[in-house]
Amino acid sequence: MFTKKSSQEFTVVLIYVDDMVITGSNAAAVSALKQHLSSPFHMKDLGHLRYFLGLEVSHTLAGIFLCQKKYAQDLLKDTKMDHCRALKVPLTPNLKLLYNTGQPLNNPNIFRRIVGKLTYLSITRPDISFAVQFLSQFMSCPTDAHLKEAFHVFRYLRATAEHGVLFSKDSTFQLRAFCDSDWGSCPNSRKSVTGYAILLGKSLISWRSKKQGVVSRSTAEGEYRTIAVTWCELTWFLALLKDLNVQPTLLVQLYCDNQAALHILHNPVFHERTKHIEVDCHYVRDKFKAGHICPCYVSSKDQLADLFTKVVSAGQYLHFLHKLGVVSSCQPPA
């Protein structure tokens, strides 16, 4: 980086970087860039990307597989949970924890460090996103009950340390999104949880689990806010794909399991009960009228976004993970 001080004087600031990833579709251009950078900087080409900041990259016959197996195993060893009993789901089913449940921890930093490390692990582990979101709301004053649930996540990681996300080589350039809202599920604030999963073909490229900022007065309102948030993320991806000279083959399909929210989307008349969500209504409806979005109904049993809004049964969990391309490094799909 060069900073100009005067017409005759320049200051050169060199920034040392341990690792740098260079990618592109033009091999000649990538090679030219590496040669250009190797002139002013001391560089060593490590070849194809295999390991970067805790992320493990595997090139398989099925596609590119991302995981954090070593990071997860090190986390289990650091907390002495590497030989614990394994569990099938990351949180206790039907769990309802309050802020004051249990006794406050003498050293709350233990809980905060655990949640912080789990947050980084969720980069390639969408299956623990809801659990991390759930535990994060107790960071200010954690109790032994909250810490117990954090260790429940570790018991789940004990069985799934090798899980990661597969970017299939057979994926098409068709964007699909599944969005859902668990209305009033937070017992502390009665706010809803937004969850979405965005796929490019068969590959999961974005997901989210987050508590909404306001209290929704109906399931339709909670779902509509989720649709608006999901479309904001889709808009960003459409712009990114455009920069990469990639054009989606069809309209973006947005799957929602709430009929009322879909009816509001199709109905140009805003009823009295929807005035308080008018901004989100106008935003999403304008995109629908412009032909950018294709809203579709999906049954609750096939709503993949449920993985990011609630704790589901073990059987449903495995079904959703398979659909989202969350697999084990030992058994990548053919």
Secondary structure as GFF3:
##gff-version 3
##sequence-region A 1 334
A	DSSP	beta_strand	2	4	.	.	.	ID=ss1
A	DSSP	beta_strand	10	12	.	.	.	ID=ss2
A	DSSP	alpha_helix	27	38	.	.	.	ID=ss3
A	DSSP	beta_strand	51	52	.	.	.	ID=ss4
A	DSSP	beta_strand	55	59	.	.	.	ID=ss5
A	DSSP	beta_strand	63	67	.	.	.	ID=ss6
A	DSSP	alpha_helix	69	78	.	.	.	ID=ss7
A	DSSP	alpha_helix	109	121	.	.	.	ID=ss8
A	DSSP	three_ten_helix	126	128	.	.	.	ID=ss9
A	DSSP	alpha_helix	129	136	.	.	.	ID=ss10
A	DSSP	alpha_helix	144	160	.	.	.	ID=ss11
A	DSSP	beta_strand	163	168	.	.	.	ID=ss12
A	DSSP	beta_strand	175	182	.	.	.	ID=ss13
A	DSSP	beta_strand	193	200	.	.	.	ID=ss14
A	DSSP	beta_strand	203	211	.	.	.	ID=ss15
A	DSSP	alpha_helix	219	243	.	.	.	ID=ss16
A	DSSP	beta_strand	252	256	.	.	.	ID=ss17
A	DSSP	alpha_helix	259	266	.	.	.	ID=ss18
A	DSSP	three_ten_helix	272	277	.	.	.	ID=ss19
A	DSSP	alpha_helix	278	289	.	.	.	ID=ss20
A	DSSP	beta_strand	293	297	.	.	.	ID=ss21
A	DSSP	three_ten_helix	300	302	.	.	.	ID=ss22
A	DSSP	three_ten_helix	304	308	.	.	.	ID=ss23
A	DSSP	alpha_helix	314	324	.	.	.	ID=ss24
A	DSSP	beta_strand	326	328	.	.	.	ID=ss25
###
